[in-house]
Amino acid sequence: MKTANAANTASATNKGNASANRQLRRILEDKSTELRTHLRVPTVNNPMLHAIEDPYDSGDWAGKSHEEWIFLKKNSFDVAALREIEDALDRLRDGSYGTCMDCGISISRKRLEAVPWARYCVTCQERRQSGNN
Ligand SMILES: [Zn+2]
């Protein structure tokens, strides 16, 4: 795809960004792993999971992505967070990471460090949150 070539060119010409993005990617991957672990393993620290009847034998979990997804859907908050993170990782892969999806400007490094999965610049995020979409 053309976007992949564009991303390669962009990262080759901007080494500073590429290494900063590598750092952010590691943060996102860690967070993703953490959320997946958290969602999959019922623990005393997660009262939400006690309310869920797990229809699946825990031994059958590994490798069953469909069943996993059904289970994940029940934990909508964490799932939403996980999806944000996965989307951010996708954007890192296709080179669109760090660009506001609304107005197209570069999201500030500071904001990305605070919210590595941010899709929008501060201005657009605030506009969305105030309900004016
Ligand atoms: Zn914006």
Backbone and ligand atoms as CSV (ligand in chain L), in Angstrom:
chain,resi,resn,atom,element,x,y,z
A,1,MET,N,N,0.819,-1.212,0.000
A,1,MET,CA,C,0.000,0.000,0.000
A,1,MET,C,C,0.852,1.261,0.000
A,2,LYS,N,N,0.318,2.307,-0.579
A,2,LYS,CA,C,1.055,3.562,-0.673
A,2,LYS,C,C,1.362,4.167,0.689
A,3,THR,N,N,0.423,4.029,1.618
A,3,THR,CA,C,0.625,4.632,2.936
A,3,THR,C,C,1.844,4.049,3.627
A,4,ALA,N,N,2.108,2.748,3.398
A,4,ALA,CA,C,3.257,2.109,4.024
A,4,ALA,C,C,4.547,2.727,3.512
A,5,ASN,N,N,4.614,2.967,2.194
A,5,ASN,CA,C,5.790,3.609,1.629
A,5,ASN,C,C,5.987,5.001,2.190
A,6,ALA,N,N,4.899,5.730,2.290
A,6,ALA,CA,C,4.962,7.083,2.823
A,6,ALA,C,C,5.482,7.064,4.251
A,7,ALA,N,N,5.024,6.072,5.024
A,7,ALA,CA,C,5.449,5.970,6.413
A,7,ALA,C,C,6.931,5.681,6.497
A,8,ASN,N,N,7.414,4.791,5.628
A,8,ASN,CA,C,8.835,4.469,5.627
A,8,ASN,C,C,9.673,5.690,5.313
A,9,THR,N,N,9.238,6.446,4.311
A,9,THR,CA,C,9.948,7.649,3.928
A,9,THR,C,C,9.959,8.641,5.082
A,10,ALA,N,N,8.802,8.799,5.722
A,10,ALA,CA,C,8.684,9.758,6.812
A,10,ALA,C,C,9.602,9.392,7.973
A,11,SER,N,N,9.652,8.107,8.334
A,11,SER,CA,C,10.470,7.730,9.473
A,11,SER,C,C,11.951,7.818,9.125
A,12,ALA,N,N,12.289,7.626,7.834
A,12,ALA,CA,C,13.688,7.711,7.436
A,12,ALA,C,C,14.177,9.148,7.501
A,13,THR,N,N,13.288,10.102,7.254
A,13,THR,CA,C,13.701,11.495,7.242
A,13,THR,C,C,13.533,12.167,8.594
A,14,ASN,N,N,12.980,11.452,9.543
A,14,ASN,CA,C,12.746,12.063,10.853
A,14,ASN,C,C,13.112,11.110,11.976
A,15,LYS,N,N,14.414,10.970,12.190
A,15,LYS,CA,C,14.884,9.987,13.156
A,15,LYS,C,C,14.483,10.319,14.591
A,16,GLY,N,N,14.432,11.606,14.894
A,16,GLY,CA,C,14.040,12.001,16.254
A,16,GLY,C,C,12.655,11.489,16.582
A,17,ASN,N,N,11.741,11.721,15.663
A,17,ASN,CA,C,10.381,11.258,15.853
A,17,ASN,C,C,10.299,9.742,15.909
A,18,ALA,N,N,11.087,9.093,15.058
A,18,ALA,CA,C,11.039,7.638,14.995
A,18,ALA,C,C,11.434,7.030,16.335
A,19,SER,N,N,12.461,7.566,16.967
A,19,SER,CA,C,12.872,6.963,18.233
A,19,SER,C,C,11.916,7.322,19.354
A,20,ALA,N,N,11.357,8.524,19.296
A,20,ALA,CA,C,10.338,8.896,20.282
A,20,ALA,C,C,9.118,8.013,20.114
A,21,ASN,N,N,8.751,7.742,18.860
A,21,ASN,CA,C,7.613,6.873,18.612
A,21,ASN,C,C,7.883,5.450,19.079
A,22,ARG,N,N,9.128,5.022,18.981
A,22,ARG,CA,C,9.460,3.677,19.475
A,22,ARG,C,C,9.191,3.590,20.964
A,23,GLN,N,N,9.546,4.655,21.659
A,23,GLN,CA,C,9.306,4.705,23.103
A,23,GLN,C,C,7.819,4.636,23.407
A,24,LEU,N,N,7.056,5.445,22.667
A,24,LEU,CA,C,5.610,5.462,22.878
A,24,LEU,C,C,5.009,4.107,22.518
A,25,ARG,N,N,5.566,3.484,21.483
A,25,ARG,CA,C,5.061,2.175,21.082
A,25,ARG,C,C,5.263,1.166,22.219
A,26,ARG,N,N,6.407,1.254,22.873
A,26,ARG,CA,C,6.663,0.328,23.978
A,26,ARG,C,C,5.669,0.559,25.117
A,27,ILE,N,N,5.392,1.835,25.396
A,27,ILE,CA,C,4.409,2.155,26.441
A,27,ILE,C,C,3.050,1.570,26.067
A,28,LEU,N,N,2.668,1.753,24.806
A,28,LEU,CA,C,1.371,1.254,24.343
A,28,LEU,C,C,1.318,-0.270,24.390
A,29,GLU,N,N,2.409,-0.897,23.990
A,29,GLU,CA,C,2.424,-2.367,23.998
A,29,GLU,C,C,2.358,-2.908,25.421
A,30,ASP,N,N,3.076,-2.255,26.328
A,30,ASP,CA,C,3.018,-2.669,27.739
A,30,ASP,C,C,1.609,-2.539,28.281
A,31,LYS,N,N,0.990,-1.408,27.963
A,31,LYS,CA,C,-0.359,-1.132,28.452
A,31,LYS,C,C,-1.346,-2.145,27.865
A,32,SER,N,N,-1.155,-2.456,26.613
A,32,SER,CA,C,-2.009,-3.434,25.948
A,32,SER,C,C,-1.884,-4.808,26.614
A,33,THR,N,N,-0.666,-5.214,26.883
A,33,THR,CA,C,-0.427,-6.497,27.554
A,33,THR,C,C,-1.060,-6.494,28.939
A,34,GLU,N,N,-0.880,-5.378,29.632
A,34,GLU,CA,C,-1.422,-5.253,30.978
A,34,GLU,C,C,-2.946,-5.393,30.954
A,35,LEU,N,N,-3.585,-4.695,30.018
A,35,LEU,CA,C,-5.045,-4.751,29.937
A,35,LEU,C,C,-5.535,-6.140,29.557
A,36,ARG,N,N,-4.840,-6.774,28.621
A,36,ARG,CA,C,-5.243,-8.116,28.203
A,36,ARG,C,C,-5.149,-9.103,29.374
A,37,THR,N,N,-4.067,-8.993,30.115
A,37,THR,CA,C,-3.871,-9.866,31.265
A,37,THR,C,C,-4.970,-9.629,32.288
A,38,HIS,N,N,-5.222,-8.357,32.524
A,38,HIS,CA,C,-6.210,-7.913,33.475
A,38,HIS,C,C,-7.605,-8.412,33.092
A,39,LEU,N,N,-7.901,-8.358,31.815
A,39,LEU,CA,C,-9.217,-8.765,31.338
A,39,LEU,C,C,-9.391,-10.281,31.354
A,40,ARG,N,N,-8.309,-10.976,31.108
A,40,ARG,CA,C,-8.427,-12.411,30.943
A,40,ARG,C,C,-8.433,-13.168,32.259
A,41,VAL,N,N,-7.730,-12.633,33.241
A,41,VAL,CA,C,-7.599,-13.359,34.490
A,41,VAL,C,C,-8.427,-12.715,35.592
A,42,PRO,N,N,-9.485,-13.378,36.011
A,42,PRO,CA,C,-10.276,-12.829,37.108
A,42,PRO,C,C,-9.431,-12.792,38.381
A,43,THR,N,N,-9.372,-11.645,39.019
A,43,THR,CA,C,-8.606,-11.527,40.253
A,43,THR,C,C,-9.435,-10.807,41.303
A,44,VAL,N,N,-9.005,-10.906,42.542
A,44,VAL,CA,C,-9.717,-10.219,43.616
A,44,VAL,C,C,-9.658,-8.714,43.449
A,45,ASN,N,N,-8.678,-8.245,42.675
A,45,ASN,CA,C,-8.533,-6.812,42.474
A,45,ASN,C,C,-9.490,-6.275,41.431
A,46,ASN,N,N,-10.205,-7.134,40.778
A,46,ASN,CA,C,-11.105,-6.700,39.720
A,46,ASN,C,C,-12.535,-7.133,40.035
A,47,PRO,N,N,-13.232,-6.351,40.858
A,47,PRO,CA,C,-14.582,-6.716,41.293
A,47,PRO,C,C,-15.542,-6.887,40.124
A,48,MET,N,N,-15.264,-6.163,39.025
A,48,MET,CA,C,-16.103,-6.257,37.846
A,48,MET,C,C,-16.204,-7.693,37.346
A,49,LEU,N,N,-15.084,-8.386,37.430
A,49,LEU,CA,C,-15.051,-9.738,36.886
A,49,LEU,C,C,-15.843,-10.723,37.747
A,50,HIS,N,N,-16.054,-10.380,39.009
A,50,HIS,CA,C,-16.823,-11.283,39.859
A,50,HIS,C,C,-18.295,-11.302,39.463
A,51,ALA,N,N,-18.712,-10.246,38.809
A,51,ALA,CA,C,-20.105,-10.155,38.399
A,51,ALA,C,C,-20.359,-10.913,37.095
A,52,ILE,N,N,-19.305,-11.362,36.496
A,52,ILE,CA,C,-19.445,-12.015,35.198
A,52,ILE,C,C,-19.427,-13.534,35.333
A,53,GLU,N,N,-20.410,-14.150,34.745
A,53,GLU,CA,C,-20.399,-15.601,34.684
A,53,GLU,C,C,-19.570,-16.030,33.500
A,54,ASP,N,N,-18.482,-16.639,33.785
A,54,ASP,CA,C,-17.620,-17.067,32.698
A,54,ASP,C,C,-18.090,-18.425,32.204
A,55,PRO,N,N,-18.654,-18.455,30.995
A,55,PRO,CA,C,-19.191,-19.727,30.489
A,55,PRO,C,C,-18.092,-20.658,29.992
A,56,TYR,N,N,-16.880,-20.151,29.968
A,56,TYR,CA,C,-15.805,-20.949,29.401
A,56,TYR,C,C,-14.869,-21.480,30.476
A,57,ASP,N,N,-14.481,-22.692,30.280
A,57,ASP,CA,C,-13.461,-23.261,31.141
A,57,ASP,C,C,-12.181,-22.473,30.921
A,58,SER,N,N,-11.562,-22.006,32.003
A,58,SER,CA,C,-10.399,-21.144,31.843
A,58,SER,C,C,-9.270,-21.841,31.088
A,59,GLY,N,N,-9.241,-23.148,31.135
A,59,GLY,CA,C,-8.207,-23.893,30.424
A,59,GLY,C,C,-8.355,-23.821,28.913
A,60,ASP,N,N,-9.553,-23.446,28.458
A,60,ASP,CA,C,-9.792,-23.397,27.015
A,60,ASP,C,C,-9.496,-22.037,26.401
A,61,TRP,N,N,-8.990,-21.136,27.215
A,61,TRP,CA,C,-8.857,-19.765,26.743
A,61,TRP,C,C,-7.809,-19.551,25.667
A,62,ALA,N,N,-6.663,-20.143,25.862
A,62,ALA,CA,C,-5.537,-19.807,24.998
A,62,ALA,C,C,-5.869,-20.003,23.520
A,63,GLY,N,N,-5.616,-18.988,22.737
A,63,GLY,CA,C,-5.748,-19.117,21.290
A,63,GLY,C,C,-7.166,-18.997,20.756
A,64,LYS,N,N,-8.140,-18.786,21.627
A,64,LYS,CA,C,-9.514,-18.682,21.120
A,64,LYS,C,C,-9.929,-17.232,21.041
A,65,SER,N,N,-9.631,-16.632,19.919
A,65,SER,CA,C,-9.823,-15.193,19.846
A,65,SER,C,C,-11.301,-14.802,19.835
A,66,HIS,N,N,-12.144,-15.616,19.246
A,66,HIS,CA,C,-13.565,-15.257,19.224
A,66,HIS,C,C,-14.159,-15.282,20.630
A,67,GLU,N,N,-13.902,-16.367,21.325
A,67,GLU,CA,C,-14.364,-16.468,22.710
A,67,GLU,C,C,-13.755,-15.374,23.563
A,68,GLU,N,N,-12.488,-15.115,23.284
A,68,GLU,CA,C,-11.811,-14.063,24.031
A,68,GLU,C,C,-12.524,-12.731,23.814
A,69,TRP,N,N,-12.873,-12.490,22.576
A,69,TRP,CA,C,-13.516,-11.220,22.241
A,69,TRP,C,C,-14.867,-11.077,22.950
A,70,ILE,N,N,-15.626,-12.175,22.986
A,70,ILE,CA,C,-16.914,-12.148,23.678
A,70,ILE,C,C,-16.705,-11.801,25.152
A,71,PHE,N,N,-15.698,-12.409,25.706
A,71,PHE,CA,C,-15.397,-12.146,27.104
A,71,PHE,C,C,-14.970,-10.698,27.291
A,72,LEU,N,N,-14.128,-10.234,26.400
A,72,LEU,CA,C,-13.622,-8.867,26.495
A,72,LEU,C,C,-14.748,-7.847,26.384
A,73,LYS,N,N,-15.704,-8.145,25.533
A,73,LYS,CA,C,-16.809,-7.216,25.326
A,73,LYS,C,C,-17.566,-6.922,26.619
A,74,LYS,N,N,-17.539,-7.881,27.523
A,74,LYS,CA,C,-18.251,-7.688,28.782
A,74,LYS,C,C,-17.544,-6.692,29.688
A,75,ASN,N,N,-16.295,-6.464,29.397
A,75,ASN,CA,C,-15.534,-5.519,30.214
A,75,ASN,C,C,-15.358,-4.233,29.414
A,76,SER,N,N,-16.489,-3.607,29.125
A,76,SER,CA,C,-16.457,-2.581,28.090
A,76,SER,C,C,-15.489,-1.438,28.356
A,77,PHE,N,N,-15.320,-1.061,29.601
A,77,PHE,CA,C,-14.421,0.059,29.859
A,77,PHE,C,C,-12.991,-0.287,29.489
A,78,ASP,N,N,-12.523,-1.413,30.009
A,78,ASP,CA,C,-11.163,-1.829,29.693
A,78,ASP,C,C,-11.008,-2.134,28.217
A,79,VAL,N,N,-12.064,-2.682,27.638
A,79,VAL,CA,C,-12.019,-3.004,26.213
A,79,VAL,C,C,-11.903,-1.732,25.392
A,80,ALA,N,N,-12.647,-0.707,25.793
A,80,ALA,CA,C,-12.557,0.567,25.079
A,80,ALA,C,C,-11.134,1.102,25.158
A,81,ALA,N,N,-10.538,1.006,26.336
A,81,ALA,CA,C,-9.167,1.470,26.513
A,81,ALA,C,C,-8.218,0.644,25.657
A,82,LEU,N,N,-8.436,-0.665,25.677
A,82,LEU,CA,C,-7.582,-1.550,24.891
A,82,LEU,C,C,-7.707,-1.244,23.402
A,83,ARG,N,N,-8.917,-0.955,22.962
A,83,ARG,CA,C,-9.129,-0.650,21.546
A,83,ARG,C,C,-8.422,0.638,21.155
A,84,GLU,N,N,-8.488,1.635,22.056
A,84,GLU,CA,C,-7.771,2.886,21.797
A,84,GLU,C,C,-6.291,2.613,21.591
A,85,ILE,N,N,-5.767,1.746,22.463
A,85,ILE,CA,C,-4.342,1.438,22.417
A,85,ILE,C,C,-3.994,0.661,21.152
A,86,GLU,N,N,-4.844,-0.305,20.808
A,86,GLU,CA,C,-4.597,-1.078,19.585
A,86,GLU,C,C,-4.658,-0.176,18.355
A,87,ASP,N,N,-5.614,0.754,18.359
A,87,ASP,CA,C,-5.724,1.697,17.239
A,87,ASP,C,C,-4.474,2.561,17.136
A,88,ALA,N,N,-3.981,2.986,18.300
A,88,ALA,CA,C,-2.775,3.808,18.307
A,88,ALA,C,C,-1.598,3.013,17.736
A,89,LEU,N,N,-1.520,1.726,18.100
A,89,LEU,CA,C,-0.448,0.884,17.567
A,89,LEU,C,C,-0.596,0.721,16.046
A,90,ASP,N,N,-1.832,0.609,15.591
A,90,ASP,CA,C,-2.073,0.553,14.140
A,90,ASP,C,C,-1.584,1.826,13.468
A,91,ARG,N,N,-1.881,2.964,14.092
A,91,ARG,CA,C,-1.465,4.237,13.501
A,91,ARG,C,C,0.049,4.360,13.490
A,92,LEU,N,N,0.698,3.811,14.521
A,92,LEU,CA,C,2.162,3.802,14.522
A,92,LEU,C,C,2.674,2.993,13.340
A,93,ARG,N,N,1.991,1.883,13.060
A,93,ARG,CA,C,2.412,1.027,11.946
A,93,ARG,C,C,2.191,1.699,10.599
A,94,ASP,N,N,1.051,2.388,10.447
A,94,ASP,CA,C,0.778,2.956,9.117
A,94,ASP,C,C,1.280,4.389,8.968
A,95,GLY,N,N,1.881,4.926,10.013
A,95,GLY,CA,C,2.530,6.227,9.888
A,95,GLY,C,C,1.633,7.417,10.170
A,96,SER,N,N,0.367,7.174,10.526
A,96,SER,CA,C,-0.525,8.303,10.788
A,96,SER,C,C,-0.509,8.703,12.259
A,97,TYR,N,N,0.279,7.990,13.059
A,97,TYR,CA,C,0.335,8.270,14.492
A,97,TYR,C,C,0.835,9.684,14.753
A,98,GLY,N,N,0.214,10.341,15.750
A,98,GLY,CA,C,0.686,11.651,16.157
A,98,GLY,C,C,0.058,12.794,15.374
A,99,THR,N,N,-0.859,12.441,14.452
A,99,THR,CA,C,-1.554,13.457,13.675
A,99,THR,C,C,-3.014,13.480,14.096
A,100,CYS,N,N,-3.518,14.659,14.389
A,100,CYS,CA,C,-4.918,14.777,14.802
A,100,CYS,C,C,-5.832,14.251,13.701
A,101,MET,N,N,-6.747,13.358,14.064
A,101,MET,CA,C,-7.617,12.755,13.059
A,101,MET,C,C,-8.727,13.703,12.627
A,102,ASP,N,N,-8.845,14.809,13.311
A,102,ASP,CA,C,-9.873,15.777,12.976
A,102,ASP,C,C,-9.315,16.886,12.087
A,103,CYS,N,N,-8.321,17.598,12.592
A,103,CYS,CA,C,-7.825,18.767,11.864
A,103,CYS,C,C,-6.495,18.488,11.147
A,104,GLY,N,N,-5.864,17.355,11.455
A,104,GLY,CA,C,-4.667,16.967,10.710
A,104,GLY,C,C,-3.354,17.589,11.171
A,105,ILE,N,N,-3.387,18.403,12.218
A,105,ILE,CA,C,-2.120,18.953,12.706
A,105,ILE,C,C,-1.414,17.908,13.560
A,106,SER,N,N,-0.123,18.121,13.799
A,106,SER,CA,C,0.633,17.201,14.640
A,106,SER,C,C,0.238,17.391,16.098
A,107,ILE,N,N,-0.053,16.279,16.753
A,107,ILE,CA,C,-0.369,16.337,18.173
A,107,ILE,C,C,0.943,16.554,18.923
A,108,SER,N,N,0.932,17.436,19.926
A,108,SER,CA,C,2.175,17.774,20.602
A,108,SER,C,C,2.768,16.562,21.305
A,109,ARG,N,N,4.093,16.533,21.323
A,109,ARG,CA,C,4.813,15.434,21.957
A,109,ARG,C,C,4.398,15.297,23.422
A,110,LYS,N,N,4.223,16.433,24.075
A,110,LYS,CA,C,3.827,16.456,25.485
A,110,LYS,C,C,2.511,15.707,25.690
A,111,ARG,N,N,1.567,15.997,24.796
A,111,ARG,CA,C,0.252,15.346,24.880
A,111,ARG,C,C,0.385,13.849,24.632
A,112,LEU,N,N,1.189,13.465,23.669
A,112,LEU,CA,C,1.358,12.052,23.360
A,112,LEU,C,C,2.035,11.313,24.515
A,113,GLU,N,N,2.921,12.015,25.208
A,113,GLU,CA,C,3.567,11.370,26.353
A,113,GLU,C,C,2.574,11.173,27.493
A,114,ALA,N,N,1.652,12.125,27.629
A,114,ALA,CA,C,0.637,12.011,28.675
A,114,ALA,C,C,-0.450,11.020,28.279
A,115,VAL,N,N,-0.850,11.057,27.021
A,115,VAL,CA,C,-1.910,10.187,26.501
A,115,VAL,C,C,-1.426,9.575,25.187
A,116,PRO,N,N,-0.654,8.484,25.282
A,116,PRO,CA,C,-0.026,7.941,24.066
A,116,PRO,C,C,-1.035,7.476,23.011
A,117,TRP,N,N,-2.283,7.240,23.423
A,117,TRP,CA,C,-3.273,6.767,22.451
A,117,TRP,C,C,-4.164,7.901,21.943
A,118,ALA,N,N,-3.750,9.156,22.201
A,118,ALA,CA,C,-4.556,10.299,21.767
A,118,ALA,C,C,-4.766,10.306,20.256
A,119,ARG,N,N,-6.019,10.507,19.826
A,119,ARG,CA,C,-6.326,10.597,18.397
A,119,ARG,C,C,-6.404,12.044,17.937
A,120,TYR,N,N,-6.685,12.924,18.868
A,120,TYR,CA,C,-6.967,14.303,18.502
A,120,TYR,C,C,-6.040,15.251,19.250
A,121,CYS,N,N,-5.819,16.410,18.657
A,121,CYS,CA,C,-5.069,17.447,19.346
A,121,CYS,C,C,-5.941,17.976,20.492
A,122,VAL,N,N,-5.340,18.730,21.382
A,122,VAL,CA,C,-6.062,19.215,22.550
A,122,VAL,C,C,-7.312,19.994,22.148
A,123,THR,N,N,-7.170,20.865,21.143
A,123,THR,CA,C,-8.294,21.689,20.702
A,123,THR,C,C,-9.473,20.840,20.241
A,124,CYS,N,N,-9.180,19.851,19.388
A,124,CYS,CA,C,-10.261,19.013,18.868
A,124,CYS,C,C,-10.848,18.131,19.969
A,125,GLN,N,N,-9.985,17.628,20.849
A,125,GLN,CA,C,-10.464,16.794,21.948
A,125,GLN,C,C,-11.431,17.578,22.826
A,126,GLU,N,N,-11.054,18.819,23.128
A,126,GLU,CA,C,-11.918,19.652,23.983
A,126,GLU,C,C,-13.235,19.961,23.292
A,127,ARG,N,N,-13.171,20.208,21.999
A,127,ARG,CA,C,-14.394,20.482,21.256
A,127,ARG,C,C,-15.309,19.261,21.296
A,128,ARG,N,N,-14.723,18.073,21.136
A,128,ARG,CA,C,-15.514,16.846,21.173
A,128,ARG,C,C,-16.139,16.640,22.544
A,129,GLN,N,N,-15.345,16.898,23.588
A,129,GLN,CA,C,-15.849,16.665,24.926
A,129,GLN,C,C,-16.930,17.651,25.309
A,130,SER,N,N,-16.885,18.825,24.708
A,130,SER,CA,C,-17.934,19.793,25.038
A,130,SER,C,C,-19.198,19.507,24.233
A,131,GLY,N,N,-19.162,18.488,23.384
A,131,GLY,CA,C,-20.374,18.011,22.719
A,131,GLY,C,C,-20.696,18.674,21.408
A,132,ASN,N,N,-19.765,19.460,20.875
A,132,ASN,CA,C,-20.046,20.138,19.622
A,132,ASN,C,C,-19.524,19.400,18.398
A,133,ASN,N,N,-18.990,18.243,18.639
A,133,ASN,CA,C,-18.494,17.385,17.566
A,133,ASN,C,C,-18.185,18.087,16.256
L,1,ZN,ZN,ZN,-7.161,18.726,15.895
